[in-house]
Amino acid sequence: MKEIIEQLESFVSTIPGLVKAINETEFCYKEAPDKWSKKEILGHLVDSAANNHQRFIRVQYEDTPSIVYEQNKWVQLNNYQHLDSNHIIALWELYNRHLIWVIRQIPEADLQRIGRVDEGRIVTLQHLIEWYMEHMEHHLKQIIEL
C-alpha cells in the first residue's frame, strides 16, 4: 500500500496544476457526441473516487457488498461538461486527498476482505485499491501527458 499511497500523493500534488494549464477549449472538446471530453474524463474520475470510497469503507464491515455504478449515467447526470472546470479539478483533488487518508486507516488484515463489483466479480479490497490507481492512471493519460 505504501507505493500506492505515494503514487496517489504524487498525483494529487501535480495533476491539478497540469490540468489547469489546459486551455478551456481543449479541456471541453468532444471528438464525438458519445465521447467524453477531457473535462468529462476528470469528472468520471471524481465518480470513480466516490464509488471506490464506498467500496474501501463498506468492504471493511459488510460481508461481500455489491457496489457497482453505470459510469456513463454518472457523467451525464452530473453534467460535468457544463460545470466550472476549477470546481471539477478541486473536487478531484480533495476527494483523492481524502482517499489517501482512508487507505492509510485500513488495517492490513482487512485488505483481504472481499466485495462484489461489475458483472458480479468478487475481488479483495487490496485489488480494489490497486485497480483504482491503474484506472486513474489510464484516464489521466487521456487528459495529460504523464
C-alpha angles and dihedrals in degrees: 000000000000092000092048092050090049092049092048091048089051092051093048092051097046111025099067092058092046092050093046088056091063110097115243094245092057093041092054098038116124119198089205136357091257094047124086122244119227086259091055091046089057088047088052088054089054088053089048090052091050095049094042090048086062091047094049091052103035096047087061095060109017127072107248098327117201111227116171133148139190102242097196092052091049092053092045096046094045087052092212092171089071099036119103108271094225089054092056093045093049092046092050091049096046095044091052092047086056092048089054087057092046094049091050090056095055113109111232092240090059092060088081094054113111140230137180120245137170117345088010094286114164115220138167123254088246090056091049091054093046091047090049091059094044090049092048093049091049092054096040088058087059089057104037140004110267 
